[in-house]
């Protein structure tokens, strides 16, 4: 990394014990993309600040899935995407959050025209815009921005806590039904619903092929190496009937060994 810094990775269970006064910046994902495990972001942020380090949270699998309150979590920065639980669609813009009280001397790693304080002045001398505006780079993708705007309109008046409660209800039903009806699948997500995001993952030896068979049957989840089958729950447009229908298809895939068919064995680049 240069300037005497080095990058270190630690297991999730060792995060707090790894914090020392040598740590400068901590970057963590609040909800693990593989298992759905959710970290206690407020508690960890406090521990990071206790050693004088800067906290950055990746909220890609949090925003739109679980309540997020950056006012109560004093992290300096947060980043994430909008195409997942915010439903903005493929190619939707990413986002960055900067704590409002931080000074304006925070500099982006990549500066661009739209991050200029006055981009249409065409001044050859770059003057960064205020706060998060300086992190803009080039011309925004107008179509994708409009899709994001429409997606965000849907969230007006939605209670995130009510959505969270509904999500946990769906995921609890899914876990119970899968464990009852689909032998060979082992829960990879935390069993405690308070420690999960809005997804449930299962280990299965033939996970990739089984997921392809599921998709062919109209149930769209995804696979993460080496053996994780991942399912997301979005109560804005899914209900218990959808969950039961999905388990019906999964049960058939496992019971009839549909995953063993040749057409489901070839791995594509995107899993």
C-alpha atoms as an extended CHARMM CRD file, in Angstrom:
* protein
*
       271  EXT
         1         1  UNK       CA              0.0000000000        0.0000000000        0.0000000000  PROA      1               0.0000000000
         2         2  UNK       CA              2.9730000000        2.3150000000        0.3890000000  PROA      2               0.0000000000
         3         3  UNK       CA              3.7290000000        4.9510000000        3.0180000000  PROA      3               0.0000000000
         4         4  UNK       CA              4.4580000000        2.2250000000        5.5470000000  PROA      4               0.0000000000
         5         5  UNK       CA              0.9440000000        0.7600000000        5.4740000000  PROA      5               0.0000000000
         6         6  UNK       CA              0.1370000000       -2.9010000000        4.8840000000  PROA      6               0.0000000000
         7         7  UNK       CA             -3.1160000000       -4.7430000000        4.2420000000  PROA      7               0.0000000000
         8         8  UNK       CA             -4.1500000000       -7.4480000000        6.6930000000  PROA      8               0.0000000000
         9         9  UNK       CA             -7.2240000000       -9.6930000000        6.6490000000  PROA      9               0.0000000000
        10        10  UNK       CA             -8.5980000000      -11.3710000000        9.7540000000  PROA      10              0.0000000000
        11        11  UNK       CA            -11.4530000000      -13.8360000000       10.3870000000  PROA      11              0.0000000000
        12        12  UNK       CA            -14.7480000000      -12.2410000000       11.3640000000  PROA      12              0.0000000000
        13        13  UNK       CA            -14.5690000000      -13.6900000000       14.8690000000  PROA      13              0.0000000000
        14        14  UNK       CA            -11.1680000000      -12.0710000000       15.4520000000  PROA      14              0.0000000000
        15        15  UNK       CA            -11.9650000000       -8.5170000000       14.3510000000  PROA      15              0.0000000000
        16        16  UNK       CA            -12.0740000000       -6.8790000000       17.7640000000  PROA      16              0.0000000000
        17        17  UNK       CA             -9.0550000000       -8.7380000000       19.1520000000  PROA      17              0.0000000000
        18        18  UNK       CA             -7.0410000000       -7.6710000000       16.0870000000  PROA      18              0.0000000000
        19        19  UNK       CA             -7.5810000000       -3.9770000000       16.8150000000  PROA      19              0.0000000000
        20        20  UNK       CA             -4.4450000000       -2.2420000000       18.0720000000  PROA      20              0.0000000000
        21        21  UNK       CA             -3.0700000000        1.2800000000       17.9370000000  PROA      21              0.0000000000
        22        22  UNK       CA             -1.2020000000        0.2310000000       14.7750000000  PROA      22              0.0000000000
        23        23  UNK       CA             -4.4790000000       -0.0550000000       12.8440000000  PROA      23              0.0000000000
        24        24  UNK       CA             -5.2600000000        2.9830000000       10.6730000000  PROA      24              0.0000000000
        25        25  UNK       CA             -8.3870000000        1.9780000000        8.7240000000  PROA      25              0.0000000000
        26        26  UNK       CA            -10.8830000000       -0.8660000000        9.0660000000  PROA      26              0.0000000000
        27        27  UNK       CA            -13.0860000000       -1.9250000000        6.1360000000  PROA      27              0.0000000000
        28        28  UNK       CA            -15.7990000000       -4.4770000000        6.8530000000  PROA      28              0.0000000000
        29        29  UNK       CA            -18.9280000000       -5.8310000000        5.1990000000  PROA      29              0.0000000000
        30        30  UNK       CA            -21.8630000000       -5.6060000000        7.5910000000  PROA      30              0.0000000000
        31        31  UNK       CA            -23.7240000000       -8.5380000000        5.9940000000  PROA      31              0.0000000000
        32        32  UNK       CA            -21.5610000000      -11.3110000000        4.5640000000  PROA      32              0.0000000000
        33        33  UNK       CA            -22.3740000000      -11.9260000000        0.9070000000  PROA      33              0.0000000000
        34        34  UNK       CA            -21.8930000000      -15.6940000000        1.2460000000  PROA      34              0.0000000000
        35        35  UNK       CA            -23.6520000000      -16.6480000000        4.4710000000  PROA      35              0.0000000000
        36        36  UNK       CA            -25.7120000000      -13.5810000000        5.3350000000  PROA      36              0.0000000000
        37        37  UNK       CA            -23.9790000000      -13.2760000000        8.7040000000  PROA      37              0.0000000000
        38        38  UNK       CA            -24.5860000000       -9.7910000000       10.1100000000  PROA      38              0.0000000000
        39        39  UNK       CA            -21.9890000000       -8.0260000000       12.2170000000  PROA      39              0.0000000000
        40        40  UNK       CA            -22.7950000000       -5.6400000000       15.0610000000  PROA      40              0.0000000000
        41        41  UNK       CA            -21.7160000000       -2.5350000000       13.1740000000  PROA      41              0.0000000000
        42        42  UNK       CA            -22.2830000000       -0.0290000000       15.9810000000  PROA      42              0.0000000000
        43        43  UNK       CA            -20.3050000000       -2.0920000000       18.4960000000  PROA      43              0.0000000000
        44        44  UNK       CA            -17.4280000000       -2.6810000000       16.0870000000  PROA      44              0.0000000000
        45        45  UNK       CA            -17.3220000000        0.9830000000       15.0810000000  PROA      45              0.0000000000
        46        46  UNK       CA            -16.9300000000        1.9710000000       18.7140000000  PROA      46              0.0000000000
        47        47  UNK       CA            -14.0890000000       -0.5300000000       19.1330000000  PROA      47              0.0000000000
        48        48  UNK       CA            -12.3760000000        0.7960000000       15.9950000000  PROA      48              0.0000000000
        49        49  UNK       CA            -12.6110000000        4.3620000000       17.2520000000  PROA      49              0.0000000000
        50        50  UNK       CA            -11.2340000000        3.2960000000       20.6380000000  PROA      50              0.0000000000
        51        51  UNK       CA             -7.8930000000        2.5180000000       18.9420000000  PROA      51              0.0000000000
        52        52  UNK       CA             -8.0060000000        5.7260000000       16.8910000000  PROA      52              0.0000000000
        53        53  UNK       CA             -8.7500000000        4.0820000000       13.5350000000  PROA      53              0.0000000000
        54        54  UNK       CA            -11.1290000000        5.0860000000       10.7210000000  PROA      54              0.0000000000
        55        55  UNK       CA            -14.1900000000        2.9070000000       10.0200000000  PROA      55              0.0000000000
        56        56  UNK       CA            -15.5500000000        2.1140000000        6.5450000000  PROA      56              0.0000000000
        57        57  UNK       CA            -18.6310000000       -0.0820000000        6.1700000000  PROA      57              0.0000000000
        58        58  UNK       CA            -19.6780000000       -1.9410000000        3.0350000000  PROA      58              0.0000000000
        59        59  UNK       CA            -23.4920000000       -1.8620000000        3.0650000000  PROA      59              0.0000000000
        60        60  UNK       CA            -24.0940000000       -3.6920000000       -0.2310000000  PROA      60              0.0000000000
        61        61  UNK       CA            -26.1830000000       -6.4090000000        1.4380000000  PROA      61              0.0000000000
        62        62  UNK       CA            -27.6090000000       -4.1490000000        4.1400000000  PROA      62              0.0000000000
        63        63  UNK       CA            -29.3340000000       -1.1630000000        2.5560000000  PROA      63              0.0000000000
        64        64  UNK       CA            -32.9050000000       -2.1000000000        1.7160000000  PROA      64              0.0000000000
        65        65  UNK       CA            -32.5820000000       -5.3560000000        3.6630000000  PROA      65              0.0000000000
        66        66  UNK       CA            -32.0370000000       -4.2920000000        7.2730000000  PROA      66              0.0000000000
        67        67  UNK       CA            -32.5070000000       -1.0030000000        9.1280000000  PROA      67              0.0000000000
        68        68  UNK       CA            -29.4440000000        1.2080000000        8.6220000000  PROA      68              0.0000000000
        69        69  UNK       CA            -28.9750000000        4.2260000000       10.8880000000  PROA      69              0.0000000000
        70        70  UNK       CA            -25.7320000000        6.0370000000       10.1460000000  PROA      70              0.0000000000
        71        71  UNK       CA            -26.6340000000        8.7350000000       12.6640000000  PROA      71              0.0000000000
        72        72  UNK       CA            -26.4350000000        6.1270000000       15.4210000000  PROA      72              0.0000000000
        73        73  UNK       CA            -23.3480000000        4.4840000000       13.9220000000  PROA      73              0.0000000000
        74        74  UNK       CA            -20.5730000000        7.1000000000       13.8270000000  PROA      74              0.0000000000
        75        75  UNK       CA            -18.5250000000        5.4330000000       11.0830000000  PROA      75              0.0000000000
        76        76  UNK       CA            -16.5670000000        7.8670000000        8.9420000000  PROA      76              0.0000000000
        77        77  UNK       CA            -17.5020000000        6.2590000000        5.6310000000  PROA      77              0.0000000000
        78        78  UNK       CA            -19.8810000000        3.7590000000        4.0850000000  PROA      78              0.0000000000
        79        79  UNK       CA            -20.1300000000        2.4220000000        0.5460000000  PROA      79              0.0000000000
        80        80  UNK       CA            -22.4870000000        0.1250000000       -1.2830000000  PROA      80              0.0000000000
        81        81  UNK       CA            -24.6350000000       -0.5410000000       -4.3090000000  PROA      81              0.0000000000
        82        82  UNK       CA            -28.2410000000        0.0730000000       -5.2630000000  PROA      82              0.0000000000
        83        83  UNK       CA            -28.9750000000       -2.7920000000       -7.6490000000  PROA      83              0.0000000000
        84        84  UNK       CA            -29.5550000000       -5.3750000000       -4.9080000000  PROA      84              0.0000000000
        85        85  UNK       CA            -32.1830000000       -4.8310000000       -2.2120000000  PROA      85              0.0000000000
        86        86  UNK       CA            -32.9350000000       -1.2760000000       -3.3400000000  PROA      86              0.0000000000
        87        87  UNK       CA            -34.1720000000       -2.8080000000       -6.6260000000  PROA      87              0.0000000000
        88        88  UNK       CA            -32.5910000000       -0.2540000000       -8.9640000000  PROA      88              0.0000000000
        89        89  UNK       CA            -31.6610000000       -2.8630000000      -11.5560000000  PROA      89              0.0000000000
        90        90  UNK       CA            -28.5280000000       -3.8270000000      -13.5100000000  PROA      90              0.0000000000
        91        91  UNK       CA            -25.8610000000       -1.1490000000      -13.8230000000  PROA      91              0.0000000000
        92        92  UNK       CA            -27.3750000000        1.0030000000      -11.0770000000  PROA      92              0.0000000000
        93        93  UNK       CA            -25.0310000000        3.5370000000       -9.4570000000  PROA      93              0.0000000000
        94        94  UNK       CA            -23.0020000000        2.8020000000       -6.3590000000  PROA      94              0.0000000000
        95        95  UNK       CA            -22.9680000000        5.1990000000       -3.4190000000  PROA      95              0.0000000000
        96        96  UNK       CA            -20.6160000000        6.6160000000       -0.8240000000  PROA      96              0.0000000000
        97        97  UNK       CA            -21.5330000000        8.0760000000        2.5510000000  PROA      97              0.0000000000
        98        98  UNK       CA            -19.2520000000       10.5200000000        4.3750000000  PROA      98              0.0000000000
        99        99  UNK       CA            -20.0150000000       11.4790000000        7.9530000000  PROA      99              0.0000000000
       100       100  UNK       CA            -21.2630000000       15.0770000000        7.8280000000  PROA      100             0.0000000000
       101       101  UNK       CA            -18.8910000000       16.4320000000       10.4570000000  PROA      101             0.0000000000
       102       102  UNK       CA            -15.7190000000       15.3070000000        8.6840000000  PROA      102             0.0000000000
       103       103  UNK       CA            -13.5460000000       18.1350000000        7.3440000000  PROA      103             0.0000000000
       104       104  UNK       CA            -13.4850000000       18.9210000000        3.6480000000  PROA      104             0.0000000000
       105       105  UNK       CA             -9.8780000000       17.7780000000        3.3090000000  PROA      105             0.0000000000
       106       106  UNK       CA            -10.9550000000       14.1820000000        2.5980000000  PROA      106             0.0000000000
       107       107  UNK       CA             -9.5720000000       13.4490000000       -0.8590000000  PROA      107             0.0000000000
       108       108  UNK       CA            -10.8530000000       10.8680000000       -3.3560000000  PROA      108             0.0000000000
       109       109  UNK       CA             -8.4040000000        8.3330000000       -4.7330000000  PROA      109             0.0000000000
       110       110  UNK       CA             -9.7280000000        9.0820000000       -8.2290000000  PROA      110             0.0000000000
       111       111  UNK       CA            -10.7420000000       12.6570000000       -9.0650000000  PROA      111             0.0000000000
       112       112  UNK       CA            -12.9770000000       13.4540000000      -12.0230000000  PROA      112             0.0000000000
       113       113  UNK       CA            -14.7620000000       16.2470000000      -13.8380000000  PROA      113             0.0000000000
       114       114  UNK       CA            -18.0800000000       15.8800000000      -11.9940000000  PROA      114             0.0000000000
       115       115  UNK       CA            -16.2850000000       16.0570000000       -8.6600000000  PROA      115             0.0000000000
       116       116  UNK       CA            -15.1700000000       19.6140000000       -9.4210000000  PROA      116             0.0000000000
       117       117  UNK       CA            -16.6480000000       22.3940000000       -7.2800000000  PROA      117             0.0000000000
       118       118  UNK       CA            -17.9410000000       24.0250000000      -10.4840000000  PROA      118             0.0000000000
       119       119  UNK       CA            -17.6010000000       21.5120000000      -13.3220000000  PROA      119             0.0000000000
       120       120  UNK       CA            -19.1170000000       23.7400000000      -16.0040000000  PROA      120             0.0000000000
       121       121  UNK       CA            -16.7410000000       26.6020000000      -15.3420000000  PROA      121             0.0000000000
       122       122  UNK       CA            -14.2180000000       24.5640000000      -17.3570000000  PROA      122             0.0000000000
       123       123  UNK       CA            -11.4490000000       25.8490000000      -15.1040000000  PROA      123             0.0000000000
       124       124  UNK       CA             -8.1520000000       24.0730000000      -15.8710000000  PROA      124             0.0000000000
       125       125  UNK       CA             -7.3080000000       24.1670000000      -12.1520000000  PROA      125             0.0000000000
       126       126  UNK       CA             -9.1240000000       21.3970000000      -10.2830000000  PROA      126             0.0000000000
       127       127  UNK       CA            -11.0270000000       22.4920000000       -7.1890000000  PROA      127             0.0000000000
       128       128  UNK       CA            -12.7450000000       19.6020000000       -5.3900000000  PROA      128             0.0000000000
       129       129  UNK       CA            -16.4250000000       19.9360000000       -4.5680000000  PROA      129             0.0000000000
       130       130  UNK       CA            -17.7290000000       19.8630000000       -0.9970000000  PROA      130             0.0000000000
       131       131  UNK       CA            -17.9900000000       16.6950000000        1.0800000000  PROA      131             0.0000000000
       132       132  UNK       CA            -19.1990000000       13.6390000000       -0.8540000000  PROA      132             0.0000000000
       133       133  UNK       CA            -19.6970000000       15.5950000000       -4.0890000000  PROA      133             0.0000000000
       134       134  UNK       CA            -15.9490000000       15.4710000000       -4.7470000000  PROA      134             0.0000000000
       135       135  UNK       CA            -16.1830000000       11.6820000000       -5.0740000000  PROA      135             0.0000000000
       136       136  UNK       CA            -18.1790000000       11.9680000000       -8.2900000000  PROA      136             0.0000000000
       137       137  UNK       CA            -16.0380000000       11.1060000000      -11.2820000000  PROA      137             0.0000000000
       138       138  UNK       CA            -17.5440000000       11.2730000000      -14.7670000000  PROA      138             0.0000000000
       139       139  UNK       CA            -20.8850000000       11.9900000000      -16.3860000000  PROA      139             0.0000000000
       140       140  UNK       CA            -23.5980000000       10.0820000000      -14.4860000000  PROA      140             0.0000000000
       141       141  UNK       CA            -25.4540000000        7.2360000000      -16.2640000000  PROA      141             0.0000000000
       142       142  UNK       CA            -28.7590000000        9.0200000000      -16.8270000000  PROA      142             0.0000000000
       143       143  UNK       CA            -30.9060000000        5.9640000000      -17.6050000000  PROA      143             0.0000000000
       144       144  UNK       CA            -29.6280000000        4.0970000000      -14.5540000000  PROA      144             0.0000000000
       145       145  UNK       CA            -30.0530000000        7.1910000000      -12.3760000000  PROA      145             0.0000000000
       146       146  UNK       CA            -33.6710000000        7.4710000000      -13.4900000000  PROA      146             0.0000000000
       147       147  UNK       CA            -34.2230000000        3.7970000000      -12.6630000000  PROA      147             0.0000000000
       148       148  UNK       CA            -32.7110000000        4.3740000000       -9.2320000000  PROA      148             0.0000000000
       149       149  UNK       CA            -34.9600000000        7.3760000000       -8.6970000000  PROA      149             0.0000000000
       150       150  UNK       CA            -38.0220000000        5.2800000000       -9.5350000000  PROA      150             0.0000000000
       151       151  UNK       CA            -36.8350000000        2.4860000000       -7.2380000000  PROA      151             0.0000000000
       152       152  UNK       CA            -36.3150000000        4.8980000000       -4.3530000000  PROA      152             0.0000000000
       153       153  UNK       CA            -39.8300000000        6.2720000000       -4.8450000000  PROA      153             0.0000000000
       154       154  UNK       CA            -41.1200000000        2.8180000000       -3.8950000000  PROA      154             0.0000000000
       155       155  UNK       CA            -39.4570000000        3.1290000000       -0.4980000000  PROA      155             0.0000000000
       156       156  UNK       CA            -41.3570000000        6.2700000000        0.4470000000  PROA      156             0.0000000000
       157       157  UNK       CA            -43.5420000000        5.3470000000        3.3990000000  PROA      157             0.0000000000
       158       158  UNK       CA            -42.0240000000        1.8730000000        3.8300000000  PROA      158             0.0000000000
       159       159  UNK       CA            -41.1640000000        0.9800000000        7.4250000000  PROA      159             0.0000000000
       160       160  UNK       CA            -37.7580000000       -0.6930000000        7.4250000000  PROA      160             0.0000000000
       161       161  UNK       CA            -38.5190000000       -2.3840000000       10.7280000000  PROA      161             0.0000000000
       162       162  UNK       CA            -41.7620000000       -3.8300000000        9.3530000000  PROA      162             0.0000000000
       163       163  UNK       CA            -39.8690000000       -4.9680000000        6.2670000000  PROA      163             0.0000000000
       164       164  UNK       CA            -37.1750000000       -6.5100000000        8.4420000000  PROA      164             0.0000000000
       165       165  UNK       CA            -39.7540000000       -8.3770000000       10.5190000000  PROA      165             0.0000000000
       166       166  UNK       CA            -41.3880000000       -9.7230000000        7.3600000000  PROA      166             0.0000000000
       167       167  UNK       CA            -38.0120000000      -10.7510000000        5.9440000000  PROA      167             0.0000000000
       168       168  UNK       CA            -37.1450000000      -12.7120000000        9.0750000000  PROA      168             0.0000000000
       169       169  UNK       CA            -40.5310000000      -14.4010000000        8.9790000000  PROA      169             0.0000000000
       170       170  UNK       CA            -39.9570000000      -15.5240000000        5.3950000000  PROA      170             0.0000000000
       171       171  UNK       CA            -36.4180000000      -16.7190000000        6.0670000000  PROA      171             0.0000000000
       172       172  UNK       CA            -37.4600000000      -18.6340000000        9.1930000000  PROA      172             0.0000000000
       173       173  UNK       CA            -40.1790000000      -20.3830000000        7.1880000000  PROA      173             0.0000000000
       174       174  UNK       CA            -37.6940000000      -21.1900000000        4.4320000000  PROA      174             0.0000000000
       175       175  UNK       CA            -35.1310000000      -22.6690000000        6.8290000000  PROA      175             0.0000000000
       176       176  UNK       CA            -37.7340000000      -24.8050000000        8.5980000000  PROA      176             0.0000000000
       177       177  UNK       CA            -39.1800000000      -26.1330000000        5.3340000000  PROA      177             0.0000000000
       178       178  UNK       CA            -35.8000000000      -26.8550000000        3.7310000000  PROA      178             0.0000000000
       179       179  UNK       CA            -34.5040000000      -28.6870000000        6.7880000000  PROA      179             0.0000000000
       180       180  UNK       CA            -37.6940000000      -30.7390000000        6.9420000000  PROA      180             0.0000000000
       181       181  UNK       CA            -37.9630000000      -31.5910000000        3.2690000000  PROA      181             0.0000000000
       182       182  UNK       CA            -34.5050000000      -31.3990000000        1.6920000000  PROA      182             0.0000000000
       183       183  UNK       CA            -32.0040000000      -33.8510000000        3.2220000000  PROA      183             0.0000000000
       184       184  UNK       CA            -28.3700000000      -33.2090000000        2.4010000000  PROA      184             0.0000000000
       185       185  UNK       CA            -28.5640000000      -29.4320000000        2.7370000000  PROA      185             0.0000000000
       186       186  UNK       CA            -26.7890000000      -27.8940000000        5.7360000000  PROA      186             0.0000000000
       187       187  UNK       CA            -27.5280000000      -24.3930000000        6.9760000000  PROA      187             0.0000000000
       188       188  UNK       CA            -24.5840000000      -22.0460000000        6.3300000000  PROA      188             0.0000000000
       189       189  UNK       CA            -26.2460000000      -18.9110000000        7.7020000000  PROA      189             0.0000000000
       190       190  UNK       CA            -26.4800000000      -18.0850000000       11.4070000000  PROA      190             0.0000000000
       191       191  UNK       CA            -29.4630000000      -19.7930000000       12.9980000000  PROA      191             0.0000000000
       192       192  UNK       CA            -30.1230000000      -16.7760000000       15.2040000000  PROA      192             0.0000000000
       193       193  UNK       CA            -32.2380000000      -14.4700000000       12.9810000000  PROA      193             0.0000000000
       194       194  UNK       CA            -30.7810000000      -11.3910000000       14.6820000000  PROA      194             0.0000000000
       195       195  UNK       CA            -27.3770000000      -12.3190000000       13.2490000000  PROA      195             0.0000000000
       196       196  UNK       CA            -28.6180000000      -12.6450000000        9.6500000000  PROA      196             0.0000000000
       197       197  UNK       CA            -29.2710000000      -10.1730000000        6.9010000000  PROA      197             0.0000000000
       198       198  UNK       CA            -32.0730000000      -10.8420000000        4.4210000000  PROA      198             0.0000000000
       199       199  UNK       CA            -30.5970000000      -13.9530000000        2.8520000000  PROA      199             0.0000000000
       200       200  UNK       CA            -30.2600000000      -17.6150000000        3.7590000000  PROA      200             0.0000000000
       201       201  UNK       CA            -27.4970000000      -19.8930000000        2.5280000000  PROA      201             0.0000000000
       202       202  UNK       CA            -27.1570000000      -23.6630000000        2.5770000000  PROA      202             0.0000000000
       203       203  UNK       CA            -24.1890000000      -25.9290000000        1.9660000000  PROA      203             0.0000000000
       204       204  UNK       CA            -24.7980000000      -28.6760000000       -0.5910000000  PROA      204             0.0000000000
       205       205  UNK       CA            -22.1630000000      -30.8580000000       -2.2200000000  PROA      205             0.0000000000
       206       206  UNK       CA            -23.7780000000      -30.4540000000       -5.6320000000  PROA      206             0.0000000000
       207       207  UNK       CA            -24.7710000000      -26.8450000000       -5.0320000000  PROA      207             0.0000000000
       208       208  UNK       CA            -23.8830000000      -25.4150000000       -8.4260000000  PROA      208             0.0000000000
       209       209  UNK       CA            -25.7900000000      -28.0120000000      -10.4400000000  PROA      209             0.0000000000
       210       210  UNK       CA            -28.7130000000      -27.9120000000       -8.0150000000  PROA      210             0.0000000000
       211       211  UNK       CA            -28.9480000000      -24.1440000000       -8.4050000000  PROA      211             0.0000000000
       212       212  UNK       CA            -29.0130000000      -24.4680000000      -12.1900000000  PROA      212             0.0000000000
       213       213  UNK       CA            -31.8370000000      -26.9870000000      -11.8670000000  PROA      213             0.0000000000
       214       214  UNK       CA            -33.6710000000      -24.6030000000       -9.5470000000  PROA      214             0.0000000000
       215       215  UNK       CA            -33.3140000000      -21.7360000000      -12.0010000000  PROA      215             0.0000000000
       216       216  UNK       CA            -34.6320000000      -23.9730000000      -14.7740000000  PROA      216             0.0000000000
       217       217  UNK       CA            -37.6070000000      -24.6400000000      -12.4990000000  PROA      217             0.0000000000
       218       218  UNK       CA            -38.3180000000      -20.9370000000      -12.0740000000  PROA      218             0.0000000000
       219       219  UNK       CA            -36.6190000000      -20.3310000000       -8.7130000000  PROA      219             0.0000000000
       220       220  UNK       CA            -33.7540000000      -17.8610000000       -9.0330000000  PROA      220             0.0000000000
       221       221  UNK       CA            -31.0990000000      -18.0230000000       -6.3550000000  PROA      221             0.0000000000
       222       222  UNK       CA            -27.3670000000      -18.1770000000       -6.8830000000  PROA      222             0.0000000000
       223       223  UNK       CA            -24.2640000000      -20.1780000000       -6.0500000000  PROA      223             0.0000000000
       224       224  UNK       CA            -21.0750000000      -19.2040000000       -4.2760000000  PROA      224             0.0000000000
       225       225  UNK       CA            -18.0190000000      -21.4400000000       -4.2610000000  PROA      225             0.0000000000
       226       226  UNK       CA            -17.2850000000      -23.9280000000       -2.9870000000  PROA      226             0.0000000000
       227       227  UNK       CA            -20.7510000000      -25.2780000000       -2.1250000000  PROA      227             0.0000000000
       228       228  UNK       CA            -23.1080000000      -22.4850000000       -1.0600000000  PROA      228             0.0000000000
       229       229  UNK       CA            -26.6350000000      -22.0900000000       -2.3970000000  PROA      229             0.0000000000
       230       230  UNK       CA            -27.8370000000      -18.5670000000       -1.6270000000  PROA      230             0.0000000000
       231       231  UNK       CA            -31.4150000000      -17.2830000000       -1.4180000000  PROA      231             0.0000000000
       232       232  UNK       CA            -32.5870000000      -13.6960000000       -0.8970000000  PROA      232             0.0000000000
       233       233  UNK       CA            -35.8600000000      -12.6020000000        0.7040000000  PROA      233             0.0000000000
       234       234  UNK       CA            -37.4500000000       -9.3140000000       -0.3300000000  PROA      234             0.0000000000
       235       235  UNK       CA            -40.8690000000       -8.7980000000        1.3020000000  PROA      235             0.0000000000
       236       236  UNK       CA            -41.6660000000       -5.8800000000       -0.9970000000  PROA      236             0.0000000000
       237       237  UNK       CA            -42.7020000000       -8.4590000000       -3.5810000000  PROA      237             0.0000000000
       238       238  UNK       CA            -42.3100000000      -11.9390000000       -2.0290000000  PROA      238             0.0000000000
       239       239  UNK       CA            -44.6390000000      -13.6170000000        0.4430000000  PROA      239             0.0000000000
       240       240  UNK       CA            -44.9630000000      -16.9490000000        2.2380000000  PROA      240             0.0000000000
       241       241  UNK       CA            -46.6530000000      -18.5730000000       -0.7550000000  PROA      241             0.0000000000
       242       242  UNK       CA            -43.5690000000      -17.7700000000       -2.8510000000  PROA      242             0.0000000000
       243       243  UNK       CA            -41.3230000000      -19.2980000000       -0.1900000000  PROA      243             0.0000000000
       244       244  UNK       CA            -43.3280000000      -22.5230000000       -0.0460000000  PROA      244             0.0000000000
       245       245  UNK       CA            -43.4020000000      -22.7310000000       -3.8440000000  PROA      245             0.0000000000
       246       246  UNK       CA            -39.6190000000      -22.3170000000       -3.9490000000  PROA      246             0.0000000000
       247       247  UNK       CA            -39.1230000000      -25.1220000000       -1.4330000000  PROA      247             0.0000000000
       248       248  UNK       CA            -41.4540000000      -27.3170000000       -3.4940000000  PROA      248             0.0000000000
       249       249  UNK       CA            -39.1080000000      -26.9450000000       -6.4610000000  PROA      249             0.0000000000
       250       250  UNK       CA            -35.9940000000      -27.4010000000       -4.3190000000  PROA      250             0.0000000000
       251       251  UNK       CA            -37.4260000000      -30.5670000000       -2.7860000000  PROA      251             0.0000000000
       252       252  UNK       CA            -38.0470000000      -31.9840000000       -6.2550000000  PROA      252             0.0000000000
       253       253  UNK       CA            -34.5050000000      -31.0930000000       -7.3770000000  PROA      253             0.0000000000
       254       254  UNK       CA            -33.0260000000      -32.9500000000       -4.3960000000  PROA      254             0.0000000000
       255       255  UNK       CA            -35.4540000000      -35.8790000000       -4.2720000000  PROA      255             0.0000000000
       256       256  UNK       CA            -35.3120000000      -36.6430000000       -7.9980000000  PROA      256             0.0000000000
       257       257  UNK       CA            -31.5880000000      -35.8370000000       -8.2980000000  PROA      257             0.0000000000
       258       258  UNK       CA            -32.3060000000      -33.3040000000      -11.0290000000  PROA      258             0.0000000000
       259       259  UNK       CA            -28.9310000000      -31.7490000000      -10.2210000000  PROA      259             0.0000000000
       260       260  UNK       CA            -27.3070000000      -34.8470000000      -11.7360000000  PROA      260             0.0000000000
       261       261  UNK       CA            -28.5410000000      -34.0810000000      -15.2530000000  PROA      261             0.0000000000
       262       262  UNK       CA            -25.7820000000      -33.3180000000      -17.7860000000  PROA      262             0.0000000000
       263       263  UNK       CA            -27.2160000000      -29.9150000000      -18.7620000000  PROA      263             0.0000000000
       264       264  UNK       CA            -26.6510000000      -28.6310000000      -15.2210000000  PROA      264             0.0000000000
       265       265  UNK       CA            -23.0190000000      -29.7210000000      -14.8840000000  PROA      265             0.0000000000
       266       266  UNK       CA            -21.1970000000      -27.1900000000      -17.0730000000  PROA      266             0.0000000000
       267       267  UNK       CA            -20.2070000000      -24.1330000000      -15.0750000000  PROA      267             0.0000000000
       268       268  UNK       CA            -20.7010000000      -20.7350000000      -16.6210000000  PROA      268             0.0000000000
       269       269  UNK       CA            -18.4670000000      -17.7740000000      -15.8070000000  PROA      269             0.0000000000
       270       270  UNK       CA            -21.2320000000      -16.1740000000      -13.7400000000  PROA      270             0.0000000000
       271       271  UNK       CA            -22.5450000000      -18.4010000000      -10.9470000000  PROA      271             0.0000000000
